[in-house]
């Protein structure tokens, strides 16, 4: 319980002021998510093309670009995907973000994508979430990209709140 409170406080302090309010998600714990958890990372996908297409859509639709870097082997990545599949959060994300999912393998593929945004060393963890302003191609959440890498210590609502914290 104490770890959850600390995680919530640190996330609250990490997000910018003036962000949109997250929707209330229907589940209180990850145990209530649909099983099996999603396997969202397509190991065969052309990640560069997926990011470029999502960025173009984001720019045209005046939304932020959200790049989810991870792997299907990662429980925290799958918990994030399962939470983002919740109807309330899916609708919120669609209203504020264009989304690209990038498989980084075991930290050994598609690393040119985070490098484009200044993350040139090893990723600090997965999922790493890049929030990008598509008009300037600037990483908005610099220094906080791996904030969800320990998603299992949070709640679905805390994940929703973090994602909402970058919107305006």
N, C-alpha and C positions, 0 to 999 in steps of 0.2 A: 504494500500500500504506500509506504513512504517513498519507494522508488518511483511509483506512478505520479505521486504529487510533485516530486522533484523534476521528473520529465515534463510534466505539464507546465510547471513554472518556467523551466528553461525554454520551452517552446514559445510560451507567451512572450518572453523577453526577446526571443529571436526574430519575431515577425515585426514588420513595420507597422507604425500607427496609421490608422485610417483605412484599414483593410475591410473588405466586405465581411459580413457575418456568415459563418459557415452554417449550412443546414444542419438540423438535428438528425442524426442518423438513427435508424430504427433498432440497432443492436448495441448492447452495452459492453459486450466482450467479443473477442475474436472467436470464441467457441461457438458463437451463434451465426457465424458466417456460413454461407453455403459450402458444402463439401462435395467433392474434393476442391481444394483451393485452386484458383486458376494457374495455368502455366502460360504466362503472358508473353514470354520472350521467344520470338521466332529466330532460331539459330541460323536459318538460311536467308533471312531477310537482308535486303540491301539497306543497311542502317543509314548511310549517307543520303540515299534517295528519300527514305522515310522522314528524316529530319528536314531535308530541304523542302519537301512537300508540306509538312506541318508548319514550317516557318512561313512559307508563302501564304498558306491559308490564314495563319495568325495575323500576318501583316494586312492582308486584304480584309479580314473580318474585325480588325482592331481588338485582338485578343492577345494574351500572353502565350508564349511557347513553353510547354512543359515537356522536358525530356527525362524519361525514366530510364536510368541505367541500372541493369541488374542481370540476374540469371535465374533460371527455373530451379536451380539447386538451392536457392536462398529462401528460407522460411520468411524472413522479414519482407522480401520482395513479393512473395505470394500473398502475405497478409495485406500489404499495401494494395495489391491488385484486387483482392477480394473485397476490401473496404471501398475501393474506387468503383467497384461494380454495384454497390448498393444504389438503388434507384435515386434516392435523394441526392447523394453525392455525385452520381453520374450526371444528373441534370445540372448541378452546380458547376461541375468541371466543364461541361459542354458550353455553358454560358460564358465562362471566363478564360478558358484555355483551348489551344489546339495541342494535341497530344502526340508524342512520338515515343515509342517503346524501343529501346536499344539493348540487345544482348551483348554483354561484355565478357561472356564466357567465364573463365576463372581469372578475371582481370588480365586477359591476354588477347582481347579482340575489340575492335571498334573504339580503341582508346584515342583515336584522332578526334573524335567528337568532343569529349571533355577537354582535350588539349586545345581545341579551337577557342574555348572559353577560359583559358588560363590554368586549367588543371592538368599540369604536365607530369607531375609525379604520380605515383600509384594512387588510385582512388582510396579514400579513407574508409570506405565501406560501401555496401550496397543494401538496399537501393540507394543510389545517389540520384537526387532529383535536381535538375537544372531548370531554373525559371529564367527565361530569356525575354527581353524586350525585342520583338522582331524588327522594329523600325531601326534600332541602333545596333542590333546584334550584341547587346550588352547583357552579361550575366547579372541578374538582379540579386540573387541570393548567395553571392560570393561569401565564402567562409562558412556557409550553412548547408552546403549541398548534401552532406552525409547525415543530416539531422534525423533522418528516418531509418538509418541503418540498424537501429535497435528498436524497430517498430513494435516488437513483441512486448516491450516493457511499457507500452502506451495503451491507449484504448482506441477503438475505432473513431470516437468523437475527437480525440486529441489529434489523430491523423487528419480528419476533416478540418479541424481548426487550423492546423499548420498549413494545409493547402490553401485555405481561404485567406490566411494571413498575408499572402503576397498579392492578392487582388485589390483593386480599388473601386 
